[in-house]
Amino acid sequence: MKKSYSVAVKAVKYAEIAIILLALSVFASDKPSQSYPKINEPETGYVLSVYDGRIAVFEYPDREPAEVFDVYISSLPYNEQLELESGIFVSDRRELQRLIEDYTS
């Protein structure tokens, strides 16, 4: 009888712990998630990046290139390849032209 009593007490304690954990998880999920300020994204501009392995110009925020050059990024130094794969954002056409000349000549 003593053994069954101690088993019953343990079962009740485990049930209490399970209920407490369940209640904590419910309360934790009801908390609003912390929101971070959005990064100000530009409305217009250009992105010099990669399309089919070649240097391309995208008009932000378009997903299709406005212009693709016959320069494969594999012919460029590794650090320049990484920069182009990440995308280089420029806000004006003059800066874009300078970058195109730098990467394609």
C-alpha positions as CSV (number, residue, x, y, z in Angstrom):
1,M,0.0,0.0,0.0
2,K,2.9,2.3,0.9
3,K,4.4,1.7,-2.6
4,S,1.2,2.4,-4.5
5,Y,0.8,5.6,-2.4
6,S,4.2,6.9,-3.3
7,V,3.6,6.0,-7.0
8,A,0.4,8.0,-6.9
9,V,2.1,11.0,-5.2
10,K,4.8,11.0,-7.9
11,A,2.2,10.8,-10.6
12,V,0.3,13.8,-9.2
13,K,3.5,15.8,-8.9
14,Y,4.5,15.0,-12.5
15,A,0.9,16.0,-13.6
16,E,1.3,19.2,-11.7
17,I,4.6,20.0,-13.4
18,A,3.1,19.1,-16.8
19,I,0.2,21.5,-16.2
20,I,2.5,24.3,-15.1
21,L,4.7,23.8,-18.2
22,L,1.6,23.8,-20.4
23,A,0.3,27.0,-18.8
24,L,3.6,28.7,-19.2
25,S,3.8,27.8,-22.9
26,V,0.3,29.1,-23.5
27,F,1.1,32.4,-21.8
28,A,4.5,32.7,-23.5
29,S,2.8,32.3,-26.9
30,D,0.2,35.0,-26.2
31,K,2.9,37.6,-25.8
32,P,3.2,39.9,-28.8
33,S,6.5,39.3,-30.6
34,Q,9.1,42.0,-30.3
35,S,9.0,44.2,-33.4
36,Y,12.1,45.9,-34.8
37,P,12.0,49.0,-36.9
38,K,12.0,48.3,-40.6
39,I,15.1,49.4,-42.5
40,N,14.1,52.2,-44.8
41,E,14.1,50.7,-48.2
42,P,14.6,53.0,-51.1
43,E,11.7,53.5,-53.5
44,T,13.9,53.7,-56.7
45,G,17.4,53.1,-57.8
46,Y,19.5,50.5,-59.5
47,V,21.1,47.3,-58.4
48,L,24.2,46.0,-60.2
49,S,24.1,42.2,-59.7
50,V,24.2,38.9,-61.5
51,Y,21.9,37.3,-64.0
52,D,22.7,33.9,-65.5
53,G,26.3,34.3,-64.4
54,R,26.7,37.6,-66.1
55,I,26.7,41.2,-64.8
56,A,23.3,42.8,-65.0
57,V,21.5,46.0,-64.0
58,F,18.2,45.8,-62.2
59,E,15.9,48.8,-61.7
60,Y,14.9,48.5,-58.1
61,P,12.6,46.9,-57.1
62,D,12.2,44.9,-60.4
63,R,13.2,41.2,-60.3
64,E,14.0,41.0,-64.0
65,P,17.1,42.7,-65.4
66,A,16.9,45.9,-67.4
67,E,20.2,45.2,-69.0
68,V,22.6,42.2,-69.1
69,F,26.3,42.5,-70.1
70,D,28.5,39.9,-71.8
71,V,30.8,39.8,-68.9
72,Y,30.7,36.6,-66.8
73,I,31.4,37.2,-63.2
74,S,33.6,34.1,-63.1
75,S,36.2,36.2,-65.0
76,L,36.4,38.7,-62.2
77,P,38.4,38.6,-58.9
78,Y,36.6,36.6,-56.1
79,N,35.9,39.7,-53.9
80,E,34.2,41.4,-56.9
81,Q,32.1,38.3,-57.6
82,L,30.9,38.3,-54.0
83,E,30.0,42.0,-54.2
84,L,28.0,41.5,-57.4
85,E,26.3,38.4,-56.0
86,S,25.2,40.4,-53.0
87,G,24.0,43.2,-55.3
88,I,25.4,46.8,-55.3
89,F,22.7,49.4,-54.9
90,V,23.1,52.8,-56.4
91,S,20.6,55.6,-56.3
92,D,21.6,57.6,-59.5
93,R,22.4,56.8,-63.1
94,R,25.8,58.5,-63.0
95,E,27.1,56.2,-60.2
96,L,25.6,53.2,-62.0
97,Q,27.5,54.2,-65.2
98,R,30.7,54.4,-63.3
99,L,30.2,51.0,-61.8
100,I,29.3,49.4,-65.1
101,E,32.5,50.8,-66.6
102,D,34.6,49.6,-63.7
103,Y,33.2,46.0,-63.9
104,T,32.9,45.6,-67.7
105,S,36.2,47.1,-68.8
